[in-house]
Amino acid sequence: MVARKVADAPVNPTSMDLEGDRALVIARAFDAPARIVFEAWTRADLVRRWWAPRSHQVSVVSCEADVRVGGRFRYVMRKDGSRDDLAFSGEYREVTPWSRLVYTHVFEPAGGPPALVTVTFEERDGKTHLVAHELYPSAEVREAVLASGMEHGMRETLDQLEALVASLH
Amino acid sequence: VVETFAALAEPNRFRIVELLRAGPRSVNDIGERLALNQPQVSKHLRVLKQAGLVDVEPRAQQRLYGLRAQPLRRLREWLERYRRLWDARFDELTELIDELKRKEMSDGRKKGR
């Protein structure tokens, strides 16, 4: 099935596409060799520096990752002012340094079967094109993940909302 | 919203929604443009109608099917918010990567001496 461009603002370099009824495809390019992007994506001491974006009023509580096939990772974040830990964890299924990762991924408070995430790092002209393909167990779970984006404390201005609505036509 | 997703996941239904973005059309018109037979189109329209994605309006001698903006708007809002979360993450990742690059370059210079 063809991936659909449904939310991709031209000024913003992160693209997000729906694929079929269970998958989400997130892509972004980085001005660095794949080796560095791969390290930053996998090493726990580096992940903790970008996983919980400050602009979303969240911070990292802990970050562990045993990056090898069968190894597990667990990232915990917390929303500012909250006492609830939000833990994400999973198991590595495939680890090909600097080019490809496959791992399961589950949001612990929600439980249920995990998503399968495939991340590819493709180096072209000194830039690394990262594509994260998230395959959810069902359309319902994908919907829940999208809906949860709304709870990350994002403040919408009326202007942004209007621009969004205008872009529908 | 899960109904919206499910309804749109079927490729022909997605094509119908794409077609209706230009304006309301009759069953026959949709069938001709997408090379689908009338029962197929009617079946898909029924699902789209149940999901609240299309509405019927009688016009002259025929019934025209048109898009309803609301469910699509909500879907796009959700997607856009999730995209922004990743965008914020990637912005921080970019900063980190720049820092790692600088560090590597200065380490490289030290080694070169």
Interface residues (C-beta under 8 A of the other chain):
Chain A: M1 V2 R4 V6 A7 D8 N12 P13 T14 S15 M16 L18 G20 D21 L24 I26 R28 F30 D31 A32 I36 V37 E39 A40 W41 L46 R49 W50 W51 P53 R54 S55 H56 A139 E140 R142 E143 V145 L146 A147 G149 M150 H152 M154 L161 L164 V165 S167 L168
Chain B: V1 V2 F5 A6 L8 A9 P11 F14 A69 L72 R73 L75 R76 E77 W78 L79 E80 R81 Y82 R83 R84 L85 W86 D87 A88 R89 F90 D91 E92 L93 T94 E95 L96 I97 D98 L100 K101 E104
